[in-house]
Amino acid sequence: MPETVQFSPDLLDTHLVVDVRTPLEYEEDHLPGAINVPLLTNEERVEIGIIHKEVGPKAARIRGMELTAARFPMMVDEIGKAAKGRPILVYCWRGGLRSKTVTTILDLTGFPASQLQGGYKAFRNHVTASFEPLHPPAPLVVLHGMTGLGKTRLLIDLQRSGKATVIDLEGLACHRGSAFGELGLQQDLSQKRFDTLLWDAFRKAPAGRPILVEGESRRIGRISLPGNMYEVMQESTKVWCEASIDTRVKRLIEEYGMPEYREGMETALLRIKKRLGGAMYEEILGHLERWEMEPFMEKLIVHYYDKLYYKHREWREELTLSLEDYGAAEKELLGFLGNKFGLS
């Protein structure tokens, strides 16, 4: 019998993780770093399920063997090549027949393979529990401020430089978190996938080094912050970012002012028509139709974004940071982090 193991995050670093569920199941969510070597296709899984329900488990197993037996050599070859000598961890939905079958075949052919107890469901329970409540591996530092400041750009620059630990929530969610936040992006990931990506980002964050994130509402587009993460962010160290309206207009044009976004901007503008009021909506729409980006962005800032966000701040920031110059802002922020958290 193949060995079964309980889920531990350490397994992700030591094993080749193999997801033998269908491509649709894998796409919805999977363990970090897992490769998909499906035992059944999407359609075959439906067929087996119907047979199991209408005829019985024995007939379903026989049909499953008929469908999959010829694939075993190819699956073993693919997994063996990907493993490159590493031990193999195999999982399916809840540690049932699919993962047991593949693990057994791998074991019989001489590959060190284990079956994950409880399968993906056990992993999912682990992820959910980690956010209820959330205990980050290091203190969070949250950057707040109005739309168009360039907070995301600053965080990404810091992330790429390796000078700070950053979790890009909007990048993980594939959405910028505003009315126009989906332009040029496609938020087609599931809530489960976002949760896993966020869990993995926290897992990889070094202990004791503050984690920078951008201030968000409870939802980023269609995705929600899991567990009590929003409350943890509310209680964390806060940095208030500032820049002039001229700078914000320029940066919004750099990010959104592309002709291929015109249709998407019209759609997004229509969604906020009620908040703008009919007359202001028509005025801003006119700027968009004439492709007058400066007045378009400025009026969005003044008549929508700045009226909607941070109307009432019941907290006081520990640092006010000018983002007029990214280099100067980075230096000041790193200095603040060094002083507050005793970093060299």
N, C-alpha and C positions, 0 to 999 in steps of 0.2 A: 504493500500500500504506500502511496506517496505521502510525504510529510506534509502536515498542515501547520500553518503558523498564524498567530494573531497579528493584527496590523500594528506596526510601529513605524513612525516616521523615518527611523534609521534605515529601514528596508529600501527606501527610495534611493538611497545613496550607495547601497551595496549590491543591489540586484538589478537585473533586467526585468522590468515589470511588463507583463503581457496581459492585455485585455482581450479575452476571447469572446466578448459579447458582439452583437451585431454592430455594423457601422453607425446606425442611428443611435443606439445606446451610447456608443463611444463618443459621438459628436455632442450629445447632450452634456456629458461630463465624463471624466476619467481621472485616474490617479496621475499625479504629475510625472511626466517623463514616460508614461506607458505607451507602448506601441500596440496597434490594433491588428490582431491576427484572428479574425472571426471564425468560429467553428461553424456557425450558421449565417446565411444571408438574412437580410431583413424579412424577405418574403418567406423563407423557410422557417423562421422562428414563428411567424404567424400560423403557418401550416401545422407545425408541431403542436402549437398551443390548441388549435382546433381539434386535432386528433386526440390529444390528452383529455380534453373536456368531453368530447362526444363518444369516444371509443374506450379510452383508458390509458393509463401510464405505460403499460407494456407495449401496446401498439405504437405509442408515440416514440418509445425508445428504439423499437425496431426500425421505424421510419427514419429516425435520426441517424441510426447507423448506416442505413442505405444511402442517405444523402451525404454523409461526411467521411466515410471510411476511405474513399479514394484520395481524400485531401491530406491525410495524415503525413505521408512522406514530404509533401511540399511544405506543410506547416512546420514540421520538425526542422527542415532545412532552413527555412526563413528565420525561425526563432534562434536556432543554433548559430547562424551567422551574425545575427544582431547581438547575441549574448557576448561574443568575443571572450569566452572563458569565464564570464561572471555567472554566479548562481542565478536561477530564474524564479521569479514569483509570478504565478498565474492566478487570475481571478475572473469571475463572471459576476452575475447580478448578486447572488447571495451565497456563494460558495457551494454551488450545487453540481449537477452532472457535467455541465460544460467545462468548467475549470478542472474538475476531477478527471475527466476523460483526457484532456490535453496534458495535464500534469503526469498522469499515468504513462501516457505514450512517450513523453519526454524522458521519464525515469527509466522506462524499459529500453530506450535507445541510448542510455548512458549519459544523459544530461542532468546535472544537479538541479532539480526543480521542486518547488514547494507550492502548495495550494493555499491561497489566502482564506482563512476562516471567515465566514460571513460575507465574503466577496466585497463588491463595491458598496453594498449597503452598510457594512461595518465601517468602511472608510468614511462614508457620508455621515454616519453617526458621530464619528470622531471629529470631523470638520465642524458639524453643527454644534457639538458640545464645546468646542474651543472658542466659540463666539458667545456662549451663554453661561457665564459671562466671559468677556474678553480680558485676557491678561497679557498685554503685549510684552515681547521679550525686552523691550527698552521703552523709555518715556516717549510719548508722542509730542511733536511740535507741529502745531497746525497754522498754516498760512491762510489768513483771511484777507478779504478786500474786494472791491468792486470789479465788475466784468471789464476785461480789456487791459488789465494791468500787466499781464505777462507772467503771472504766478507759475503757470505750468511750465513755461519756457525756462524760468529760473530753476525750478525743481529738476527738470530734465537735464539742464546743464550741469547741475551739481551731481546728479546721478551718473552721468557719463564721465565726469571728472574723477569719480570715486572719492570725492572729498566729504561726502555725507551719505547716510542711508536714506533713501527716498522710496516711498511707495506711491506710484502714480495711479490714484484711484480712477481718474477719468480715462487713463490709458487702458487699464484693466477692463473698465466697463464699456470701452469703445464709444464714449459719449462725453461731450464737454460739459454736460450738466446744466446747460442753459436752453432757452427757447430755440436757439440756432445751433444747439450742440451736436446735432447729428450730421451737419453738413460735411460731406466728404468722408463720412464714416458710415459703418453699417453695424448697428447694435443687434446682431443676430445671435449673441451668446445667451445661454440660459442663466437663470439665477444660480443654479447649482454650479455652473462653470465659473461664474464670477466668484462665488464663495471659495471654490477650490483654489483659484488663482490668488486670491487674497490670503487665504490660509498659507499657501506655499510661500508667498512673499514674506509674511511674518516669520515663517519657519526658517527662512534663509537669512533673516536680519540678524546681524551680530548682537549679542547681549551687551547691554551697557552703553551702547552708542545710540543717541536719540534718533528717532525715525521721523522724517519730515513728510507731512501729507498736506494736501490742499483742503481747505474748509469746504464742506459739501452739505447739502440738505440730506434728509434721510434717503432720498432717491436720486439716482443719477440716470436720467432718462427713464427707462422701464425697470432698471435694476435698483434694488434696495440694499442699503448697508446692512449686513447680517447682525443678528443678535443685538447686543447693546453697544455696538461700535460707535454709533452716533453719540450716545451719552458719554462714552469714554473720551471722544474727541472734544465734547463740550467741556469736560473737566481737565483737559490737557493744557500745556503751555501754548499761549496764543501770540501770534505775530500779526500785526495789522499793516498791510501793504498799501502804499499810496503812489499816485502818479497824476500828472495833469490830464485834463480832458483831451488836450491836443495829442499827448503821447498815447492815450488810450485809443483815440480815433485812428491814429496811424497804425497801431498794432492790430486793431480789429480789421482794418483794411488789408493788412499783410496776411492775416489768417483767413479771412472770409471773402475778400474782394476779388473773386475770380469769376469770370463769366459763366463757367460751368456750374456755379452755385446759384445762379440767378433764379432758376425755377424753385430750388429748395428754399431760398430766402423768401420768395413770394408766399410759399406754403407756410413757412414758419411765421411770417408776418401776419398772415390771415388768422393764425391760431391766437395771436395776442391782440386782435382788433378790438375786442371788448375792453381790455385794460387800457388801450391807447385812447379810445374814443373815436367816433367816426371821422371827425374832421382831421385829427392828428394822424390817424391811419392813412387817410387819403393823401395827406401831405408827404408822409414818409414813403408811401407807395410810389408817389410821383417821382421822388428822388431815385428810387430803385429802378423804375422804368426808364428814366433818363440816364441811368448809371452814374449818378452823382454821389459817389461813395462818401465823401467827407460829410456833407449835411445828413446823409442817410444814417451813418454811424453815430454822428453827434446827437441827432435827435433820438435815436434808439437809447443812447446812454442817458440823456437827460430826462426823457419822457417815459422810459420803461425801466431799464436796469436800475438806475439810481433811486427810483421811486419804489421798486419792488424789494430789493435786497438790503439787509442790514438797517432797516428803518429803526429798529430798537435793539441796541446792544446792551444786554444785561451783564456784561463782563468787561473787564479792563485788560487790554493787551499788555504784555511785558516788554514788547519792542514795537516801535513804529518804524517801518522800513520803507525808504523811498526806492521805487523801482524805475526811476528815470534812467538810471545807468545800471545795466545788469552786473557789470564787473564790480562796481562799488557796492551794490546790494549784496552780492555773493560774499564779498570780504566782510561786510558788516554783520551779516547773518552768521557766518562761520565764527567770527569773533564773539558774538553773543552766545552761541552754542558752547564755545570753548570755556567762557567764563561761567556760564550757568551750570554746566555739567562736568567741569573740570577736565576738559579734553585738551590734549597738547596739540 
